[in-house]
């Protein structure tokens, strides 16, 4: 029997050869003869089993098969919608830990499963706006006008081109000076709170989730996000400096809860850039779980080339490469967020 090779692209960008069966060859009697044990009607699961059998010799194939199996499980898994709008601030004053990446991909994953989601970009870099494919050049109506000019959110939010139930309030470079300009503003800590309250009371403001992507600082922009939110999601990079600064962030949340927003709490911690091959990553993960056992999700986010590539195409990895390990990981994180939130509401925690 003749065979040919197809190539499957993994999350690292490499290609793993997968041998598939060619057309059957007719024998002299006119009967179709099939070589070996391979049939034309071999199921995908059987093909996956053959690849998995070679996992020790082909780690990339093993990674691909595991990601695909998990993706199929998640396709059939329920993503419960919350009883009311969940407002989640994604914050960590340490830069480069995956705040924006986590914000947009968890939001996109939930939207892909039918939830109505709004992402508010409060980072002057505007990376969340880029990843969601919305316009955010200087002069574009943005979160800056909402905070400084009290423009309604409904007038500045844009629909994501890839997912109809995903919306974004963009950030422009104008936001870079907002921390200073807000100092003299009336109700400076409540500007975003008032805007979100107005949105939720208006037609079309019935969002299931509102994610707020914060800058890597603990200034007035982050404070505004914490005053309006009921939950804080903290991405933590699995590196040596990961826990440095976390205590300060927790203290800030406690301060906000005591003086400005009694409902806010750290509900979720996501371990990002996780490399299971290194002892350091495993040690950091174990340390975080020992201090925050209830908040830390089971699912970790691996390093993935596809996750890094997606924003350059104005997309999240959820739409850019839904079969990649990064997309599957964020889909699993989104489900944990949805399930935990539904359980908490059922128990009357919030």
Buried (B, 14 or more C-beta within 10 A) or exposed (E): EEEEEEEBBBBBEEEBEBEEBEEBEEEEEEEEEBEEEBEEEBEEEEBBEBBBEEBEEBEBBBBBBBBBBBBBEBEEEEBBBBEEBBBBBBBBBBEEBBBBBBBBBBBBBBBBBEBBBBBBBBBBBBBBBBBBBBEBEEEBBBBBBBBBEEBBBBEBBBBBEBBEBBBBBBBBBBBBEBBEBBEEBEEBBBBBBBBBEBBBEEEEBEBBBBBBBBBBBBBBBBBBBBBBBBBBBBBBBBBEEBBEBBEEBBEBBEEBBEEBBEEBBBBBBBBBBBEEEEEEBBEBBEBBBEEBEEBBBEBBBBBBBBBEBBBEEBBBBBBBBBBBBBBBBBBBBBBBBBBBBBEBBEEEEB
